[in-house]
């Protein structure tokens, strides 16, 4: 294993389609992607197509 690699595994008791939507849809990402409650994620973009890009902004 590469020493710069981190692997995280989690089990979520929910419909896989709903979980995927919440994990990949920018409208949902801005509601959960922040370190603590005093942080924000005001913007997220996600293109899941091959070669697509992911971009988000976090601020405290």
C-alpha positions, 0 to 999 in steps of 0.5 A: 500500500502507498504510504500516502493513501488513505482508505475509509470504509463505511456501511450505510443502511439506506437505498444505494441509489439514494446514498449515491445521489446524496454523495455525488449531487452538488445540491446535496454535497453543499449540505454535508461537505464541511469539517465542523458546524462552523464551516460551510460548503457554499459551492460544489460542481461534480461531473461524473462522466469519464474525464469529468471534474469535481470542484468544491469550496469550503470556508470557515 
